[in-house]
């Protein structure tokens, strides 16, 4: 039956509004992207921030028989977060409840809460959630539960299945259920008694089959996420407990997970790690069984190919290159709540491994600076292989599990299959305590032959894992589409029939994420494979993992870096296929989302496991869009920047006067008219600052140290806003502060002529950008008396870009100079409380601790609004694309308590945007230190 998607779209618009629903081709394509190797583009995308929106979506879907796929963070790897029909994505503001019980034994989490954020709340209580997937810093609770995701330490004892207490669910028919609320359960029992009876009967039937019951218990003695969690049928009799645990690992095919309550687990206070190096994989694997127990919290196994992959790479131990061929490494971590117990654990491990010959003695270290290097090997594998894979290839991580006594033999078999099928780059590593191997291959899917080769490989893997070792085809990544063809093969007909029955009981219309977990198509795992055309070095490195999305300031506005790159790949695919018209159409339609609105803040680079930079890519993409006329304007600005800078500063003074006389309405109309004439005229903002001015430093005093001070463009162009309590400009305050601390201050003679070049680079004009940076470096270098004097720059982004020009003299940001040189020289009186922004430039320069220290020295309480990672002002871009700033800071006002009246950062343009959207004055930290040291 064909579906009238236009009618579906119109109905959804009526119910949800235009902002929550899209059928735009470019956005549908971009938003379809997840971390798997599949590509399925939905017909409609819904962003839902509350349960009512989800309810309305399911009602429309039911009326039209439209399939619905639920998406949390999209970091899953098996194709379970993509689908045809409607893709319902968790919005950027809703489903973010975090509530800890009074005794800290439970935590209630909205589906969109990121796992690491939950742990950040629990950390002061020495607690954490049980599941610990490697994606914890990006994955959302809805996905963690729905995939039964786990990681290095939780094993099968602390995963979602074992630690879930209750859940708030929405069924396909629109019925709500809170399994932790008696009233809700009573209502559900009344309306859905047949469903509860069916589950109870199914569980009873399963337990009556001794052979099947024993098989289920055996299969779940190791990690297993293949199929539904049918262990619940033998573990529980009470129907709501059955629902609770069947939802775990159901991958959105049974119900929508609104909220989950976990039983928390202890976070050990003391840790120690050892790196046991064995001469071969057999010895390394044989070390696992004897150390299983309380003494070991995690044990990660790396094969020889893994060791070779990381040898010689940044941050890796030098001695790796000296290891004999065939060596294997076992990383072991012990954890305890006191030092004495930890010591007993480590000695226990050493004693249990004494019978095995190792390449070097096994020693534990409790020094984080030491053992963090051990674990860098493990965490470095994926980014190193992913980042260095051949252009045009994909990166696929599969995970399987075996009984631990089979690990060595299974590793050898896997390695043999890599070579048999032409994947010699394949590496094996994994959570050895749980018998869990991950393996990475980098296949190319350019032809049907490539796809057939991958299909043959996966078939052989399944035969080996299932028939030879009775292992798990999916240990912790979820079934998805990737191993759906192998579920019955692994479980057998009886168990597979149970799974089909479970699906029908919960979702009789089959509308929730169809084709995932259960699929009659034996080749679904090799269909809809995501193409990976060669495009550009920045694009080709991307593995579309989605780690960038949490911190990207435009994720809620339109696209994240992952989505921009996916779009660019599709444009290139169309080009290479010969469909030039379609490519041109998509490029034009995508320009606003992909090129124009990227803030280029490079927070994505910090989060990216392969160190990719969307910011640099977008700046490069902007270059061809510079018209001849625009280039002439940019050249003029660069050549006459002193005059341009003075005109802008004076212009803002004049604008303030006009606004004072005429008010918002007329000023806004004037600016709007100006924008019709030139794109260089900004949008009106009542919080625009006055023009800035430069100070005259005091005459030098004999015997005092001297610093060269460069007032960056932002602070000297833009003075105080109407909300600022101080009428002085930043340069005036900085000079006062430096002189108070006993420094002579000198500034460049023609300061207004100088710039780091950021404003040109952000537009894609690299020639002028680099020339201006070099002009600045040359000018300040001549003032340092041969490098003897430090150069202090008062804007983080300016400092960052100037340092990228590799100056031969010391150039230091004002924040760092205040922390390192001023705090100890000033008498400081603390204020009551302030807000502190730790933005993208601070993070790139790793100055957050020093900014925090300055704020702590000056204030009794420092608030950092949660989730505000970048203000989105993007230099001067906030003047011309204010929607980026508005979206990035849409929640800041409600995050700041009314008693806090002032905030601080270290970049003037960012502070202007922060002031506008927070409703309080944001200024440079220098203002705070100057006021508190009077």
N, C-alpha and C positions, 0 to 999 in steps of 0.2 A: 504493500500500500504506500503510495507516494504521500509525502507530508508537505503541506502548504506552509513553508517556513516564513513567508511574508506575513501570513495570518498569525503565526506563532509570535513573530517579532512584534507585531502591532499589539497583540494581547499583553505581552510582557511589558511593553512601553506603558500601556494603560495602568498596569499593576505596579510597576517599579519606577517609572520615570526614565527619561532618556539617558541620564547620567549613569545609570546602572546597567544598561543594555546596549550591546553593539552588534551590528552585522557588517561593519566596515571590513572589506576584504583584507586590507593591510593589517589592521589591528587583530582580526581573527587569526590571521596567520601567525603574527608575532606572539600573541598570547597563548597559542597552542603549544608553544615550545616548552618541553620539560627536559629533564636530565637523561632521559632514555635515548635509545638509538632509533626510536620510531617517530613518525610524523603523521598525525591525523588532524586535519583542520576542521573545527566545528563550524556549524552554520551560524550559531549565535553564541555570544559570550555574555554571561551575567556576572557582575561583581556584587556580592552580597555582604552587607555589613550587619545584618540582623536576621533573626530567625523568621520574621514575617516575610522578608524577601525570599528566603529559601522556600517557605511554604507556598507563596504565590507561584514561584517558578515550578515547583513540583505539581501544583494544580494545573497549570497551563500544559506542562509536559504530559500529564495524565490525560487531559482532554484531547490532545492531538497525537498521543502515543509516540512522543518524542523521547529518545534516550537522553539521559542526563549523566554527565561525569562530574564528580566533585574534585576540586583541586585545592590543595593547601599551598605549600611553598614550591611544589614542582621539582623537588630534589630527588624524587624516586627514580630508579634506574630501569624498571622493567616494563614501562609502558602502561602503568595503571592510572596515570593522571591525565591521559588524553583520550579523546573519543569524539564520535560523530554527534550530531544533534546539538544539544546545549552543553557548553562547558561552564559550570558554575564555580567561579573562583572566589575564595574567601577575600573579602574586601580589605582595604588597608587600615581600617580603623575599628571594625567590630570584632566580636568573638575573642576579646583579649582580657578576659577576666583572670585575675590571679588572686586567690584567697588561700591563706595558710591557716590551718586550724590552730586553736589556742595552744595545744600541746605539740604542735609542729609535726604531728604524725601523719597528717594528710594535707594535700594541696589540691585545690580545684583550679583547673586551667581551661580557658576558652580554646577553641580549636585552632585559632590563629596565633596563639602564644608560641614564640620560638623557644625550643627546649633550653637553650643556654640562658635565656632570660628568666625562665622558671628557676633554674639552678642559682642564678645570681641572687634571687630573692631568698632562696633557702640557705645559701652559703653561710651567712652569719649565724645560722642555727645549727651548723654542722650537719646539714641534711642535703639531699639531692633527690631528683627523680631517678628511678631505677634504670630506664632505658638510656643508653649512651651511644647512639649511632655516631659515626664520624661526621655526619652532617648536622650535629647538634646545634652549631652556631647559626644554622640557616633553616633547618627543618622545623615545621610547625607541629604542635601536639596532635592536631587532627590527622596528619600524615604519619606521625610516629606510632600512634595507636592503630591506625588503619593498616599499616604495614607490619605491625609488631616488630618495628625496627629495633635493632640492638647493636652493640659494638664490642669493644675490647674487654670490658670488665663485667657487664651485667650477665653475660652467659644466658642460661635458661632459667636462672633463679630470680633475676631481678628485671626481667623484661616486662612489657606492658601486660602480658597475659597474667603474670604472677603478681603484679603490683597494682592492678586496677582495682579500685574500690567501688566506683559507680560511674554512670555516664548519663548525660542528657542526650537523647536521640530524637530524631525526626524520621518517621517511616515514610515510605513512598506514597502512602495514602493521606499524608498530612497529619498523622497522629503523633503527638508528643509523648515521650516517656522519660521520666527521671528514675533510674533504677536505684537511686539512693533516697527516694522519697516515698513513704508509705502511701500517702494520699494519691500520688501519681500512679503508683503500681496498682492500687485498688481500682482507679478509674480505667486503667489499661486492661486489667483483668475483666472488667465488665464489658468493655467495648471489643476486646480482642481475645476473648476466652479461647476461641478455636485455635488461634496462633499459639497460645501458651500450651494448650493441650497437645497440639501437634509436636511442639518441641519436647515436651515431657515424654510423650510416647516414643519419639525418635531416640531420645537418650536411653530410655528403658530398653528399647529394641537393641540398641548398640551394646549395652552392658550384658544383655542376654547372650550375645555372641562372644564366647570366650576367646576364640581365635582372633577375631577382629579387635577385641578389647586389648589383648596382649600385643597385637601388632601396633595399635595406636600408642600404647605406653612405650613400646620400644622405639618407635619412630620419633617420639618427642623426648627421648632421653638425650638426644643431641639437638642442635639447633635445626628448626624446620619451619619454613614459612611457605611450603608448597601446598596449595589448596587452602581450604577453610580450617579454622582451629577446631577440628573435630575431637581433639583431646578434651574439650569442654563436655562432650557427650558422655565421657567416662569419669570425668572429675567432679561433675555437679549433677544434682537432681532437681534443685529448686529452679523453676523456669526463668526467673529474672537473673539468676547467676548464669544460666545458660546464655541468655541474651547478652549479658555483660561481656562474656568471654568469647562468644561467637563473633561479636563486633570487632574484637581485636584481630587484626590480620585480614579483615574482610575486604579491604581495599575499596571501600565506598560502594560495594555491590549490594549491601543489605539495608543500610540506613545512613542518614546524614548524622555525623557526630558533631554536636554543638558544644559539648563541654565534657571534660573528664575529671574525675577525682582519683588521684593516685595515693596509695600508701607510700610515704616517703621512705628513703633508706638512709643509713648513716654515711656521712662523708668522713673518711678517715683523716685524722690530723697529721699523721706521720707516714711518709712514703720513702721507699728505697728501691732502686733498680739495679739490675745487673745485666751485662751483655755476655751471654755464654756463646763462645765461638767453637763450633764442632767441625771436624774434618769432613763430614759428609751428612747428608740429609737423614740417613738411617739413624745415626747416633742422635741427631738433634730431635728427631721425632720420638725416639725411644726415651728421651728425657721427660716427655710429657706425662705419661701415666704415674710415675712415682711422685711428682710434685703437685698433683691435683689435691686440693684440700685448703684449709684455712690459711696456710702460709703464703699462698700465691693468689694475688688478685687478678693478674693478667699475665699472659705469656703469648708473645707474638713470634711467629716463625717466618724467617726469610730464606728463600732458596738461593742457590748460587746465581741464578739469572737476576734476582732482585738485588743482590749485593753488587753485581757488575753494573747494574743500571744506575746505582747511586754513587759508585766509586769515582772519586775525583770531582764530585759536584760540590758546590758551595755549601759549607756547614757540615760536610761529612768528614768523619775521621780519616786522617792521612793514611793510617796503617791498613785500611781496607785493601789497598793495592798490593799489599804483601801477602795476602791470604792465599793459600793453595787452591787450585781449581777444585770445584766441587764442594767447597766449604758451605756451611749453613749457620745461621745465627738465630739464637733464641733469646729474645728480650723478655726479661722477667721482672715483674714488679710486685713488691709486697707492701701491704698497707696495714696500719694499726692505729689505735687511738692513744698509744703511749709509746715512748722510745724503747722501753724494756721489752714489750711484746714484739715490737718491730724487729729488734735484735734477735729475739728467739726465732722469729719467722725466717729471717735471712739465713741464720745458721742452720736451720732445719733444711732449707732448700739446698744449701751447699753440701750438707751431709748426704742428702738423698741422691745427689748427682756425682758423688765422689768416685763411683765405680766407672764413670764414663770418661774417656780421654778427650780433653779439650785442647784447642789450639793455644789458649792462654788461660791462666787461673781465673776462676769465677769469683769476682769480688763485687759486693754491693756498695752503692753510694747513695747517701741520703741528701747529697748536695744537688739542688735543682739545676745549678749551672753545669753540672757534670752529666746527670742522667737525662737532662733535656736533649743533649746531643745524641744519646742513644735512640730516643724516640723520634728524633728528627729523621733518622734513617727510615723508620716505618712511615711517618707522615709524609716524607719526601718522595716516596715511590710513585704515588699517583700523579702529582704535579710534574715530576721529572719526566715520566713516560708520556703523559698527556701532552706536555709542552714541547717535547722533542720528537713527537711522532711525525712520520712523513706527511708532507702536505697532501691534503685531499683524503686522508684516512680518518676513520672514526676511532674513538677509544671506548672499549667495552670492558666493563668490570662485571664478571659473574661471580657468584659465590655458591659454593657447595659445602656439604658437611659429611663427615665420616666418623665412625667410632675411632677414638684416638689411637687404638692399636693398629689401625690401617693407614695412618697418615703418611708414613714413609713410602709405602708401596703405591698409594694413591697419587702422591706427588710425582713419582717416577712415571706412572701411567699418563698423568696429565701432560707432563713434559714430552712424552713420546707422541701424544696427540697433537701438541703444538707443531712439532716437526713434520708429522705425517700430513697435516693439512696446510702447511705453508705459513705458520705463525711462529717463526723461530724467536721472535721478540718477546714471546709470552713469559710472564713472570708469575710466581706463586708466593703468596704470603697470607697470613691470616691469624685468626684468634685460635691458637692451638689448643688452649684449655677446653674449648667447646667443640673441637674437631672441625673447625670452620676454616676452609681455604677460600681466599679470594684469588682470582687470576685475572690478569689484564692482557688483552690482545689489542692490536691496532689494525683491524681489517680495512680494506678499501671496498666500497660497494659501488664501483663504477660500471659494472656489467653484471649480466645474469650469471656469468661464470663465477664472479666474486661471491654473489649471493648463494649460489649452489655450494660453493666451497664452505661457506660459513654454516649452511644447513647441514652438510655432511659432518662438519666438526661437532656441532651441537648434538647431532644424533649419536655420534660416537661417545661424547661426554655422558649423555644420558644412559647409554648402554653400560658404560663403565661404572658410573655413580650408582645406578639403580640395581643392575643385575649382578655386577661383580661384588659391590660392597654394601648394598642395601642402604645407601646414604640418602642425603637430601639434595635435590636439584636446586632448591633455594633455601638458604640458611637464615638470611636476615633481610634480604632486599625485596621480598614480596614476589608473588607469582607473576602478576601482571599479564602481559601478552608473551613475555620472553620465554616462559616455561609452561604456559597454559597447555600446549600440546602434550606435555609429559606428565601431567597430574595423574591421569588414570594409570599410566605406565608405572608410576612410582607407588601409587596407593593400592591399585587393584580395583576390580569392578565393584565390590561391596562398598568400600569406602567412597568411591567416586559417586555411587548412587546416593549415599548419605549426603554428599555435598550438593548434588543436584536438588535433593529434597529440601535442604536448608535454604537454598536460593529461592525455591518456589514458595516456601512458607513466608519468607520475609518480603519478597518482591514478585508476586504472582504475574504481574504484567511484563516483568523482565526489562524494566526501563532504567534501572540503576547500574550504570557502568557496564553495559552488556559487552561480552567478549573478553572480559577480564576474569582471571582465575579459571573459569569454565568456558571452554571454546571447542566446538566440534571441528574447527578447521585445523588440520594437522600441520599446516604451513603458516599459521598466523604469525609465528615468531620471525618469519623472513619476508613478511609483507609490510608495506608502508614504512620502509626503512628510510630514515632521514638522509637525504643527499648531503654531501660535504664537498662542494666545489672549491677549487683553489681560487682565492680572491686576493688576499693581502696578508702580510705577516701577522698583523694584529688580529685579523679575523680568523686566520687559519689555526692559530694557537687555541682559540676558545673551544672548550669542551661542553659548553652550555649546561654547566652544573647548577647555576642559579645562586651561587654563593654571594654574588654581587648585589642581589636584589634587596637584601635587608637594609643596606645603607645608602642605596641610590636615591638621591633627592627627587628624581622624577618618576619613580616606580608608580606612585599613586596618580600622577598627572597623566602619563601615557605609557612610556616604555622604560624598561631596565636595560642595562648593557647587553644582557643575554638576548633580549628581544630585539634590540637594534641589530646585533650581529646576525641573528637568524634571518631577519629581513634582508640584510645586505647579501647574505648567502643565497637567498631565493632570487633576488634580482640578478645576481651573477649566474645562477643556474639557468634562468630564463635567457640571458644573453648567450650563454654557451650552447643552449639548445637551438638557437637560431630565432627565437621569438623576441626579436628586438623591440617590437611595438609593445608587447606585454611588459618587458623589462623597463622600458621608458615610462610607461604608465604607472607602474609600481614605484619606480624611483621618484617620480613627481609627487605621487600621493603620499609617499613615506617621508618626504623631506622634512616636514615640520616635526614629526615624531622622532626621526632618526638623527637628523643633523641640527635642526634649529634649536631644539629644546634640551639637548644634552648639556648639563652644567659643566662638564669636563673637569669635575672636581677630583677625579682619580681615586675616590674612595673605593671604587671597584677594584683597583689594582691591589689595594691592601687586602681585600677579601679574596681576591682571585688566587686559586691554587697554582695557576701557571703564570702568575705575574703579568697578566695582560692589562693593557691600558686603553679603555674605551675613550678616555679624554683625549689622548694623543691621536687616536684614530679619527675621532670626529673633527678635531682641528685640521687634520690632513684632508678630510672630506670637504671641509669648508673652502679650501683653496680654490677649486675650480668654479665656485659660485661667486667669486669676487669679480665684479664687472670692471671694465676699463676705467669707468668714471670713479667707482669705489676705490680702485687701486690708486688713482691719482689723489683722492682725498686722504687715503692712508699714508701715502708718500708725503703729502703736504703736512699732515699732522706730525709725522716723524721728524721732518726737517725743521719745523717751526713749533716744536712741542712746548717750549717755554711760553710763547704767546698764546697758544691754544689752551694750555693749562690755566693761564691767568684769566682768559676769557671765560672759560667754564666756571671757574671759581667766582668771578665777578657776576656771571650770569645767574648763579644760584643765590647770590646776595640780592640781585634785582628781582628774581622770582619771589623771594621771601617778602620783599616790599610790596610787589603786586598783589600777592596773596593776602597780605595784611590789610590792604586797602579794599580789594574787590571780593575777597572770600573764596570759598572752594569752587563754587559753580563757574564763575567767570574764569578763574585760573585754569580749571580743568578744560573749559572750552578753548581757551587760548592754546593750551598744550596739544589738544586734540587736532586743532587746525594746523599747528606746527608740524605734527606728525604726517599730515597729508602732503607736506612739502618735502620733509626729510625724515628718514628712519633714525637719524641721529638725535631727534627730539624725544626725550623720555616721556613715559606716561606720568601723569600727575600723581603725586603722593603727598598728602598733607604733612607728613613727617619728614619731608625733604630737609636736609640740613642747610645752614647758611654756607657761604663760601669760606674757604679756609685761608689762613695767612701764615706767613713764616716768621719765626722769632729772630731776634738779634741776640746771640749769646753774649754773656758778660765777658769783659776783658780777661785774658788768661792770668792765672795766679801762679807765681813761682812755687815750685815744689809739688804741684798737684799733677796727677796723671791726666792725660789728654785722650779723648776719644773723638773719632770722626763720626758724626751723626748725619745719616741721610734720611730726611723725611720723605717717605714714599708718597706716591700720587694721591692715594685715598685720603690720608690725613691732612695733606696740605691743600687739597682741593675742596674737601667737604668738612666743614666745621661742625658746631653743635646743632642738634635737631631741636625742635620746639619742646621736646620732652626732657632734654638734657639739663641737669641742674647747674652745669658749669659752662660759662660762655667762652672759655678759652679753647683754642684748637689743640689738637694732639701735639704738634711740634712745640707749642708753647709749654705744655705740661711736661713734655719729655726733657726739654732744656732745664726747666725748674728742678725736676727730679734728679737729673744727672749732676747739676751744680750743687744741689743740697747734699749729695753723697760725696762731694769733694772732687769732682772731675771738671777739668776744662773741656769746653765743647767747641768743636769747629765744624762748620757745615760747608758743603760745596758752594762756590761763588755763584754759580748759575743753577741752583737746585731745580728750579722749575723746568729747565731744559732736559732733565734727566729722568729716565724711566727704565725699569727692568725689562720692558718689552711685552709684558703680559697682555696688554690690551690689543696688541697686534697679533700675537700668537693665538689668542682666543678666536680671532676672526679667520685664522688660516694664513696670515701674512707672516711667514717665518723669516723672510729676508729682513724686513724692518724690525721684527721682534728681536732677532739675534744681534742686529746692528745696534739697537738701542741698549741692549744688555751690555754689549762690549763697551759702548761709550760710557756707561755708568761704571763698569769695573775699572776702566782706564782712568777715569776722573778721580774716583775715590782712592785708587791705588797710589796715585801721585801724592795724595795728602797724608799717607801713612808713614812718611819718613823711612822709606825702604822696608815697609812691612812691620815697623815697630808699634804702630798704633792700631787698635782694633777699629773696625767700621761697624757701627750699629745701625740696623735698618728696622723701622718701626711697623712693618706689616709682614705677617707670616708668609703670605703668598709671594710677596716681592722678594723676601729673603730667599725663599725656596728656589725661585727662578734664577735669581742672581747667582746662587751657589751652583746651580746646574751649568753655569758658564765656566766652572773650574778656575776661579780667581786665585792668584798667587799670594794674596794677602788674607788676613783673618777677617771674614765677614760673619757677623753674628746677629741673630735676631734679638730685638729689644727684650722679648720675654726671657730668653736665655740669659741675657746680660743682667736683667733685673734679679733673676734668681741666683745667679752665680756670683754677682759682684755688688748688688745693692742691698739685699735683705739684711746682711750682717752689718752694714754701715749705717743703718737708719733705725731710729727709735719708732716703733710701730704701736699704734693704739687700734685695737680691733673694733670693727663695726658689728652690728647685730647679725644681719644675714644678707646674702647676695646670691644672685644666680650666675652661673658660669657656663659658657658655651665652649665645648671642645670640638671645634669644627675640622673640616677636611685638611686644611693646611697644617693645623696642629698635629693631627694624626700622621700625616705624611712625614713631618719632621720629628715625630715621636717626642713632642714637647708637652704632652698632656700631664705627665707627673710634675713638671716644673710649673705649669700654669696652676695646677691644683695646689701646689705648695705655696705659691704666691697668694692665691685666694685664701687658703687656710691661715696664712700668717696675718691676713688683714681682716678676716671675718670669723665670727664664732660659728656660723653655719653657712655652708656653701651648697646650693642646690644645683644639680645638673639635670635639666629636664630630660626625662627618659625618651630615647628614640630620636632625639634631634641630633643627627650626625653631621648634617650639612645644611646650611641655611638656604641653599639654592640661589643665592644672589649672583654667584659666578662672575665676580669682578663687576664690570659695568653692565652685564647682561640683565641684571635685575631692573635696570632702568627701562629696558626695551622689551623684555619678556617677563613681566612681573608675575605671570601665572606660575612660573617655576618656583619663585620665592614663596608665593602664596601657598602652593601645594606642599612644599617641603616643611613649612612652618604652620600648617593648618591647625595643629594641635597645641602649639606652644603656650598660648594664652591660658588654656585650662590646666596646664601642667605647672604653672607658677602660682603659688599661694598669694593671696591678696597682701599679706604682710611684707612680701618682697617687692621692693620698689626700684631696684637697679640691677643690671646685669653687665657682665664683662666678657670681652674676647680680646682679639689682637689683630683685627683687620677691619678698617673703617667701613668698607662697602658692606661687609657682612653685618656689621653693627647697625647700619642704617636699616637693613631688612629686618633684623631681629627686633629693632625698636618698633618698627611699623606693626609687626604682627604679634608681638608680645604685649604691647601696651605699656611697656616700661622702658626706661632709658638703658640702652646698651652702649658701652664705651670700652676703650682699650684698658687693659689691666693697669696701665701706667697711671690712669686717673685714680684708681683705687689705692695704689701704693703711695701716690703723691698725697692724697687726702689723709691717709692713715699715718703718714710720717711727718705731718706738719708740727 
